[in-house]
Amino acid sequence: MSRSRLTRWSAASVAAAALLVLAGCGGSSAGDAAAPATSDADRAACVDAANQFLTHWNTLPTTLPASPPARYANVTVPVPPGKKIAYLAQGYPADKTVSEAVAAAVAKVGWTSQTYIYDSTVPDLQAKFQTAIEAKPDYIGLSGFPAAAIQKQIDAAKEAGIGVILASVTDHPTGPTGLAATVNGTDTAQLIGRIHANKVLSDSGCNAKVALFTMDYPILKVTDDAFRTAISEKCPDCTVKITALQPQDLGTPRVAAQMVAQLESDPSIKYAYTEIGNIANGLAQAVKTAGLEDVRIFGEVPDEASYAALRNRTNAWWVDQSSLTQGYEITDAAIRIATTGQPQADIGGYPLALLTPENVPGGTGIPTIPTNLLDLYAATWRPSS
């Protein structure tokens, strides 16, 4: 569930998140180039290029991404029995969903899992990490915090023969114990930023003002930077204003109030990029209550409320960077370490889907896309014949 941006991690650094106002930046991304949208003709060309980029994302996937580049080839030896994964979960719902997905995935191979909840601060993460080490699991997983925040604990895990799996980070693994795997990393974060940028450009006719609401995690900076770069390259008249929120505030009225205040400060902003679903909770109603018209809400890592908001058309779109998938990915990495003895670097290919009110699956709760996603993963955990 991995997105201002500080590289030193402490409770104080999270609490010090501040408002950043940005109007695009330089840089380029292969395959995303389009003429700057400074005239009607340029805007038309910009929209055409954005729509072409989105063609791949207009149909929901029915399989895992191809391997290579993804790492979903079948394992070549039986999965060793009896392993255990400890997952360190923050208190907000998306991360708890990751832990539930780990539990469901390990059951497919006869493993077990244990969840430890921490309060989103580094000191409590470090304390819970040490508690997990003392329980002697085979692997420890967590999302969002970089290795630099917990290096002492990673070193202790290595000493104990435990593999650490980090999700939604920019780090790289160093061996089969210690920092042993990374999943849902830099390549995926950049791709999500470009998907959102092209969707905004297409939806707005390459004429958009965006409020981006994010949190202080390095992986989210990667997505934010990719989004701003793609927007500014194609639409120099577009603007992106970034507000960093505190993870501890998720699920409280403070988040929606801060977002509404930003949108009220410039009623010409019609796009609210809310990063993860837990940030967006309550925003649609708060925007309506504030009398703001036609604000388009979108993001990634949708939760149950995000899917409901697509179904009732109060949200515009979501990239299905699912918390469930993140749990499956952590388990997948652990299984591949166990069957190869090798660290598992993130190489992209994370399963994604672009969800809109037109294609969102029906029902309630959080669907998996494809619907049999866990079974698709489990099929790769059986040895090739």
WOUR-V273598 format. One record per backbone hydrogen bond with DSSP energy under -1.0 kcal/mol. NH is the residue of the N-H (numbers start at 1). CO is the residue of the C=O. If there is no record, write none. Layout:
nh->NH co->CO
nh->NH co->CO
This chain:
nh->14 co->10
nh->15 co->11
nh->16 co->12
nh->17 co->14
nh->20 co->242
nh->22 co->240
nh->32 co->29
nh->37 co->234
nh->38 co->36
nh->43 co->39
nh->44 co->40
nh->45 co->41
nh->46 co->42
nh->47 co->43
nh->48 co->44
nh->49 co->45
nh->50 co->46
nh->51 co->47
nh->52 co->48
nh->53 co->49
nh->54 co->50
nh->57 co->54
nh->58 co->55
nh->70 co->66
nh->75 co->380
nh->85 co->112
nh->86 co->139
nh->87 co->114
nh->88 co->141
nh->89 co->116
nh->96 co->92
nh->97 co->93
nh->98 co->94
nh->99 co->95
nh->100 co->96
nh->101 co->97
nh->102 co->98
nh->103 co->99
nh->104 co->100
nh->105 co->101
nh->106 co->102
nh->107 co->103
nh->108 co->105
nh->109 co->106
nh->111 co->106
nh->112 co->83
nh->114 co->85
nh->116 co->87
nh->118 co->89
nh->125 co->121
nh->126 co->122
nh->127 co->123
nh->128 co->124
nh->129 co->125
nh->130 co->126
nh->131 co->127
nh->132 co->128
nh->133 co->129
nh->134 co->130
nh->136 co->133
nh->138 co->84
nh->139 co->84
nh->140 co->163
nh->141 co->86
nh->142 co->165
nh->144 co->167
nh->149 co->146
nh->150 co->147
nh->154 co->150
nh->155 co->151
nh->156 co->152
nh->157 co->153
nh->158 co->154
nh->159 co->155
nh->160 co->156
nh->161 co->158
nh->162 co->157
nh->163 co->138
nh->164 co->178
nh->165 co->140
nh->166 co->181
nh->167 co->142
nh->168 co->183
nh->174 co->179
nh->175 co->179
nh->178 co->162
nh->180 co->164
nh->180 co->178
nh->181 co->164
nh->182 co->344
nh->183 co->166
nh->189 co->185
nh->190 co->186
nh->191 co->187
nh->192 co->188
nh->193 co->189
nh->194 co->190
nh->195 co->191
nh->196 co->192
nh->197 co->193
nh->198 co->194
nh->199 co->195
nh->200 co->196
nh->201 co->197
nh->202 co->198
nh->203 co->199
nh->204 co->200
nh->206 co->201
nh->210 co->239
nh->211 co->271
nh->212 co->241
nh->213 co->273
nh->214 co->243
nh->217 co->215
nh->221 co->217
nh->222 co->218
nh->223 co->219
nh->224 co->220
nh->225 co->221
nh->226 co->222
nh->227 co->223
nh->228 co->224
nh->229 co->225
nh->230 co->226
nh->231 co->227
nh->232 co->228
nh->233 co->229
nh->234 co->230
nh->235 co->231
nh->238 co->235
nh->239 co->208
nh->240 co->22
nh->241 co->210
nh->242 co->20
nh->243 co->212
nh->245 co->214
nh->249 co->246
nh->250 co->247
nh->252 co->249
nh->255 co->252
nh->257 co->253
nh->258 co->254
nh->259 co->255
nh->260 co->256
nh->261 co->257
nh->262 co->258
nh->263 co->259
nh->264 co->260
nh->265 co->261
nh->269 co->266
nh->270 co->209
nh->271 co->209
nh->272 co->296
nh->273 co->211
nh->274 co->298
nh->276 co->274
nh->277 co->301
nh->279 co->276
nh->280 co->276
nh->283 co->280
nh->286 co->282
nh->287 co->283
nh->288 co->284
nh->289 co->285
nh->290 co->286
nh->291 co->288
nh->292 co->287
nh->296 co->270
nh->298 co->272
nh->300 co->275
nh->307 co->303
nh->308 co->304
nh->309 co->305
nh->310 co->306
nh->311 co->307
nh->312 co->308
nh->313 co->310
nh->314 co->309
nh->315 co->309
nh->316 co->297
nh->317 co->297
nh->318 co->355
nh->319 co->299
nh->320 co->353
nh->321 co->319
nh->322 co->320
nh->326 co->322
nh->327 co->323
nh->328 co->324
nh->329 co->325
nh->330 co->326
nh->331 co->327
nh->332 co->328
nh->333 co->329
nh->334 co->330
nh->335 co->331
nh->336 co->332
nh->337 co->333
nh->338 co->334
nh->339 co->335
nh->340 co->336
nh->341 co->337
nh->344 co->180
nh->355 co->318
nh->360 co->356
nh->373 co->370
nh->376 co->372
nh->377 co->373
nh->378 co->374
nh->379 co->375
nh->380 co->377
nh->381 co->378
nh->384 co->75
